[in-house]
Amino acid sequence: MSRLLVTGSSGLIGSEIVTHFHSKGWEVHGVDNNQRAVFFGEAGDTRWNQRRLAERCPGFVHHELDVRDRHGVLALVAQLTPDAIVHAAAQPSHDKAAAIPFEDFDTNAVGTFNVLEAVRRHAPDAPFVHLSTNKVYGDAPNELELVELETRRDYASPAFANGIAEDF
Ligand SMILES: NC(=O)c1ccc[n+]([C@@H]2O[C@H](COP(=O)([O-])OP(=O)(O)OC[C@H]3O[C@@H](n4cnc5c(N)ncnc54)[C@H](O)[C@@H]3O)[C@@H](O)[C@H]2O)c1
């Protein structure tokens, strides 16, 4: 059985990832600390979704952990050595980011860095999927042609060999 670690597992995207991989027979572990309720107040509370996963996905394991907790993240990834990671824990609002820049950076940048480093140390062969945002480049990158290489996909055009320019 393959083991998946999903961060932000009580959120919109993370919970769908949990449901999908659970239905495919994976052992699924989620990380979430209901930080959404801190960011957005009572209306942002995701405990209902955590309970829904517990009811509908027998065997799903919830880990109450903050991705900003570097040592906790390192320890969990070392313990699980997951076969794949989907990183969806985030402060997802652009307007909110301007209002709470330190909290936004700590979760979105430092939290992501913590998960990446934990994976590099303890599960270096596992694919790492990061749910970023279409606000970086808009939808235009979705229209670029891709090629499938041995270990990853890449842009077909050599013009993007070093990435996408900031003015894309
Ligand atoms: N929803 C979309 O349409 C969409 C589209 C493109 C990209 N994305 C990206 O996908 C990611 C997830 O989006 P979403 O819509 O599922 O957001 P969401 O707010 O529904 O879910 C995020 C989850 O992460 C948890 N979380 C936040 N900070 C945390 C922390 N420090 N530690 C642990 N858990 C934490 C929250 O409690 C929440 O359950 C974001 O990066 C977002 O930019 C979303």
PDBQT file of the ligand as one rigid body, heavy atoms in Angstrom, charges set to zero:
ROOT
HETATM    1  N1  LIG A 201      -9.001  26.953  -4.266  1.00  0.00    +0.000 N 
HETATM    2  C1  LIG A 201      -8.532  27.222  -5.472  1.00  0.00    +0.000 C 
HETATM    3  O1  LIG A 201      -9.296  27.428  -6.453  1.00  0.00    +0.000 OA
HETATM    4  C2  LIG A 201      -7.046  27.259  -5.741  1.00  0.00    +0.000 A 
HETATM    5  C3  LIG A 201      -6.593  27.448  -7.031  1.00  0.00    +0.000 A 
HETATM    6  C4  LIG A 201      -5.236  27.459  -7.283  1.00  0.00    +0.000 A 
HETATM    7  C5  LIG A 201      -4.344  27.268  -6.243  1.00  0.00    +0.000 A 
HETATM    8  N2  LIG A 201      -4.794  27.125  -4.980  1.00  0.00    +0.000 N 
HETATM    9  C6  LIG A 201      -3.815  26.969  -3.900  1.00  0.00    +0.000 C 
HETATM   10  O2  LIG A 201      -3.988  25.732  -3.217  1.00  0.00    +0.000 OA
HETATM   11  C7  LIG A 201      -3.631  25.890  -1.842  1.00  0.00    +0.000 C 
HETATM   12  C8  LIG A 201      -4.804  25.437  -0.965  1.00  0.00    +0.000 C 
HETATM   13  O3  LIG A 201      -5.948  26.201  -1.286  1.00  0.00    +0.000 OA
HETATM   14  P1  LIG A 201      -7.372  25.891  -0.672  1.00  0.00    +0.000 P 
HETATM   15  O4  LIG A 201      -8.348  26.625  -1.516  1.00  0.00    +0.000 OA
HETATM   16  O5  LIG A 201      -7.534  24.432  -0.442  1.00  0.00    +0.000 OA
HETATM   17  O6  LIG A 201      -7.241  26.657   0.749  1.00  0.00    +0.000 OA
HETATM   18  P2  LIG A 201      -8.003  26.339   2.118  1.00  0.00    +0.000 P 
HETATM   19  O7  LIG A 201      -7.880  27.577   2.960  1.00  0.00    +0.000 OA
HETATM   20  O8  LIG A 201      -9.367  25.793   1.868  1.00  0.00    +0.000 OA
HETATM   21  O9  LIG A 201      -7.133  25.160   2.761  1.00  0.00    +0.000 OA
HETATM   22  C9  LIG A 201      -5.873  25.386   3.334  1.00  0.00    +0.000 C 
HETATM   23  C10 LIG A 201      -5.785  24.521   4.586  1.00  0.00    +0.000 C 
HETATM   24  O10 LIG A 201      -4.481  24.687   5.142  1.00  0.00    +0.000 OA
HETATM   25  C11 LIG A 201      -4.589  24.783   6.545  1.00  0.00    +0.000 C 
HETATM   26  N3  LIG A 201      -3.452  25.558   7.040  1.00  0.00    +0.000 N 
HETATM   27  C12 LIG A 201      -3.215  26.880   6.858  1.00  0.00    +0.000 A 
HETATM   28  N4  LIG A 201      -2.103  27.241   7.477  1.00  0.00    +0.000 NA
HETATM   29  C13 LIG A 201      -1.615  26.121   8.071  1.00  0.00    +0.000 A 
HETATM   30  C14 LIG A 201      -0.482  25.874   8.864  1.00  0.00    +0.000 A 
HETATM   31  N5  LIG A 201       0.381  26.858   9.190  1.00  0.00    +0.000 N 
HETATM   32  N6  LIG A 201      -0.259  24.619   9.289  1.00  0.00    +0.000 NA
HETATM   33  C15 LIG A 201      -1.121  23.614   8.974  1.00  0.00    +0.000 A 
HETATM   34  N7  LIG A 201      -2.233  23.798   8.236  1.00  0.00    +0.000 NA
HETATM   35  C16 LIG A 201      -2.473  25.043   7.785  1.00  0.00    +0.000 A 
HETATM   36  C17 LIG A 201      -5.917  25.496   6.794  1.00  0.00    +0.000 C 
HETATM   37  O11 LIG A 201      -6.423  25.249   8.092  1.00  0.00    +0.000 OA
HETATM   38  C18 LIG A 201      -6.788  24.926   5.681  1.00  0.00    +0.000 C 
HETATM   39  O12 LIG A 201      -7.516  23.798   6.112  1.00  0.00    +0.000 OA
HETATM   40  C19 LIG A 201      -3.265  27.375  -1.673  1.00  0.00    +0.000 C 
HETATM   41  O13 LIG A 201      -1.855  27.504  -1.787  1.00  0.00    +0.000 OA
HETATM   42  C20 LIG A 201      -3.956  28.044  -2.834  1.00  0.00    +0.000 C 
HETATM   43  O14 LIG A 201      -3.294  29.248  -3.233  1.00  0.00    +0.000 OA
HETATM   44  C21 LIG A 201      -6.127  27.087  -4.693  1.00  0.00    +0.000 A 
ENDROOT
TORSDOF 0
